[in-house]
Amino acid sequence: MGLVPFARPQGQQGRGEPGSGSRPGTFDFLGFTHYWGRSRRDNAVVKKRTAASRVRRFAKAIGEWCRRNRHRPIQEQHATLSQKLRGHDAYYGVTGNCASLNRMRGIVARIWRKWLSRRSWKGRFGWASLWGLLQRMPLPAARVVHSVYRRG
């Protein structure tokens, strides 16, 4: 494995604009994809998002858990899925990664609906049923646990 070019982008380079040249490199480390982005003050900063391989791995694990435990009461399933999401946030909840955390909630909701639909032969567990269920028992909100702006 060689070195990845990861120099600070010069000027407008790296914004994806036509004619801006090649985009700066990215790399995966400790479950995050590190990439160059822009701060609110338009400075070049290194940002982090959940690596695609970790999103797939988490989704696969959730799907496997839902398949094995689809017979359990819905309240118990909700409690466990909420706990798994909070644990995911405990590691991946860093500043600037909120979009990936919210995306995981959508992935978990789709997987949960899939396996709730397979609980019986009566019919499908539709989206309306899922949204009603999530109104009564919402999944925990995405939470940034490790902020670069907090001290201590």
N, C-alpha and C positions, 0 to 999 in steps of 0.2 A: 504494500500500500504506500503510495507516494504522498507528497505534500500537496495540499489543496491551496491554490492561489486565493488568499483571503485579505488582500490589501484594502485599505480604506478607499471607497470610491471617490474619484476626483470630479468635482463640479456636478453636472447633471447626470453623470454616468450612474447606472444602477437603478434608475427609476423606471426602466422599461419603456422609455420613449424611443421612437424610431430614430435611428442614427446615433444612438448613444454608445455604440460599441458593445462589447460583451459585458454581461452582468457579472458582478463579483461572485466568487465562489461561495458555496455553503458547505457545512459539514455537520455530521451528526455526532454528538458526544453526550453520554449519560442520559440518553432518551430524549434529547432535545435536538432540533435542527437549529443551528446558529446561522444567522444571515444578517446582511447589512440592511438597515432600514433608516427611516428619518424620525427624529424626535419632533416634539411639538414646536420646537424652536428651529426646525429645519436643519439640525445638525445630523451628521452621519453617526449612527449608533449601532452596536451589535444587539440584535434582538433574538429571542428564543421562542420557538413554538414546539409543541409536542411532535416528535418524529413520527412519520407515517407508519413505520414498522411497529411502533409502540401503540398507535391507535388501532391498527389491525390486530395486534396481539390482545389488547384489552377487549376489543369487540368480540373476538373469537372466544375468549374466556367467559365473557358475559353470556354469549349464546350457548355455550356448553353448560354453564350453570343453570340458565333458564330451561334448557332441555331436560336436565336431570331433575329439576325441582318444580316443574310446571304443575304437578299435582298438589303442591302445598297451598295453603290459604293465601289469598291475594295480599292480605295485610302482612303476612310473614315475608312474602316475596318482595313487597315494597320496602320493608324495613332492611332486608339484606341488600337490595339494589342500592338503596340510599347510603348504606354503610360503605359499599364498594365505591360509589361515586365520591364520598367524602375522603376515602383513602386515596383515590386517584388525585383529588385536589390537593391532598397533603403533600404529594411529591411534585405534581405538574403545575400547581397553583403559583406561578411566578408572575411578576409584573410583565404585562404585554401578552400573556398567553390565554386571556379570557375567551377569545374567540374559539380556540381549540377546546377549552373546557365546556363551553356551551354546545359545541358540536358533539361532544361526547354524550351530552344529555339527549340529544336528538337520536343518536345512534342507539343508546340504551333503550329509549322509548320504542323505536322501531323493532328492535330485537324482542323486547318484552311483549309487544303486541303480537308478533309472529308466533311466539310460543303460547300465549294465552289463547290464540285462535285454535291451537291444536289440543286443547284440553278435553274437548268432547266432539261428538258428531252433530250437535245441534245446529251449528252454523259458525260463521266467521265472527271473530271479535273485531269489529270494524273500528275505523278511526274515530267515529263519534263516541263509541263506547270507551275508547282509550282516553279521549280528551275529557270525557265526563269523569273517568277514574282519576285522571291527573288533576282535575279541579278539586276533587275530594281529598286526594292524597298526593300532593305534588312532590316531585323529586327535589332534592335540595338544590338551592341556587348555586351557581358556580362561584367559587370563592378564591380570591388571591390570598394565599397563606404566606408566601414569601415575597414581601414587597421590598424593592430597592429604596423606597422612600421612607420606610419605617425604621426607627432605631431600636436596638435592643433585641 
